[in-house]
Amino acid sequence: MKRTFWLALLLFVASRLPVKSEHPSVVDATSLKGKVMCGYRGWFRCPGDAANLGWIHWSRDPKTITPKSLCFEMWPDMSEYTAEERYPAPGFTHPDGRQAELFSSDNARTVLRHFEWMRDYGIDGTWLQQFLG
C-alpha cells in the first residue's frame, strides 16, 4: 500500500513538472534551416460540402463510394472532428454498427484542425499544393 501511494505521488508530481519544448511557439520564417516541413494537399471532397464535387480523392468515382471504388488505404480517425466536419459514407459502418464518416478539405474548420495537429506535433511549416481546374 505504501509503495502504491509513493508511486502515485511520484507520477502526480512528475505530471505537473514543466516540459521544455524543443519547438519555439513562434517559427522563424526567415530560414528553413532546422525546420520540419511537410506537404499539405487539401484535396479531399465529400457530397454536401461547399465544393459539391462528390467523393473526390476518397473514391475513383466521385458520384459514389463503394468498397471497389475506394482509393485510400486507411480510414481516418474521425473522433476529434465536430459534427459539422463529418460526412456520412453511405454503405460503410464501423464494427459496432455506427455510420462511418469522412472529412472534406473544403471545410475551413477541418483545415484549421489539420494545421493545429501539425503545430502540436512539431511541424514548422507546410508546402501547400492547390490544383485548379
C-alpha positions in Angstrom: 0.0 0.0 0.0 2.8 2.4 0.9 4.6 1.6 -2.4 1.4 2.4 -4.4 0.9 5.7 -2.5 4.5 6.8 -3.3 4.3 5.7 -6.9 1.0 7.6 -7.3 2.5 10.7 -5.7 5.6 10.5 -7.9 3.5 10.2 -11.0 1.3 13.1 -9.9 4.3 15.3 -9.2 6.0 14.3 -12.5 2.9 15.1 -14.5 2.9 18.6 -13.1 6.6 19.4 -14.0 7.1 21.9 -16.8 8.3 20.4 -20.1 10.7 22.3 -22.2 9.6 22.2 -25.8 12.2 21.8 -28.5 9.9 23.8 -30.8 9.5 27.6 -30.2 6.0 28.9 -30.0 6.8 31.3 -32.9 8.6 29.9 -36.0 11.4 31.9 -37.6 10.1 32.2 -41.1 13.3 33.7 -42.5 15.1 30.4 -42.8 14.4 26.7 -43.5 17.4 25.6 -41.5 16.4 23.1 -38.9 12.8 23.2 -39.9 10.5 20.2 -40.3 8.3 20.8 -43.3 5.6 18.7 -44.9 3.4 18.8 -47.9 -0.3 19.5 -47.5 -2.9 18.7 -50.1 -6.3 19.9 -49.3 -7.9 17.8 -51.9 -10.5 15.5 -50.2 -14.1 16.4 -51.0 -17.4 14.9 -50.0 -21.0 15.3 -51.3 -22.7 18.0 -49.3 -19.6 20.2 -48.8 -19.4 23.7 -50.3 -17.5 22.4 -53.4 -20.2 19.9 -54.1 -17.8 17.8 -56.3 -18.6 14.4 -54.8 -16.2 11.9 -53.3 -13.0 13.4 -54.8 -9.9 11.6 -53.7 -11.9 9.2 -51.5 -13.4 7.3 -54.4 -12.4 6.6 -58.0 -16.0 7.5 -58.9 -16.9 11.0 -57.5 -20.6 10.1 -57.7 -20.5 7.0 -55.4 -18.3 5.4 -52.8 -18.1 1.6 -52.6 -15.5 -0.9 -51.4 -14.3 -1.3 -55.0 -14.1 2.4 -55.7 -12.0 3.4 -52.6 -8.7 5.0 -53.3 -7.2 5.4 -49.9 -5.5 2.8 -47.7 -6.7 3.6 -44.2 -10.0 5.0 -42.9 -9.2 8.3 -41.0 -9.8 8.5 -37.2 -12.8 10.9 -37.1 -13.0 11.0 -33.3 -11.8 14.6 -33.0 -13.9 16.1 -35.8 -17.1 18.0 -35.0 -20.4 17.0 -36.4 -20.1 19.9 -39.0 -16.9 18.3 -40.3 -18.3 14.8 -40.7 -19.8 13.5 -44.0 -21.5 10.1 -43.9 -20.1 7.5 -46.3 -23.2 5.5 -47.4 -22.8 1.7 -47.2 -19.9 1.9 -44.7 -20.3 1.2 -41.0 -18.0 0.6 -38.0 -17.9 -2.8 -36.5 -20.3 -1.6 -33.8 -22.8 -0.5 -36.4 -22.2 3.2 -36.3 -22.2 5.1 -39.6 -18.7 5.6 -41.0 -17.8 9.2 -41.9 -15.1 11.1 -43.8 -13.9 14.7 -43.9 -13.8 17.3 -46.6 -10.8 19.6 -47.1 -13.3 22.2 -48.3 -14.3 22.7 -44.7 -12.3 25.6 -43.1 -12.6 24.1 -39.6 -11.1 20.8 -40.9 -8.2 22.6 -42.5 -7.6 24.6 -39.3 -7.7 21.3 -37.3 -5.1 19.7 -39.6 -2.7 22.7 -39.2 -3.3 22.7 -35.4 -2.3 19.0 -35.4 0.8 19.8 -37.4 1.8 22.5 -34.9 1.1 20.2 -32.0 3.4 17.6 -33.4 6.3 19.9 -34.1 5.9 20.5 -37.9 7.2 24.0 -38.6 5.5 24.7 -41.9 3.9 23.2 -45.0 4.3 23.3 -48.7 0.7 23.8 -49.9 -0.4 22.2 -53.2 -3.5 23.6 -54.7 -4.9 22.3 -58.1 -7.1 24.5 -60.2 -9.2 23.0 -62.9 
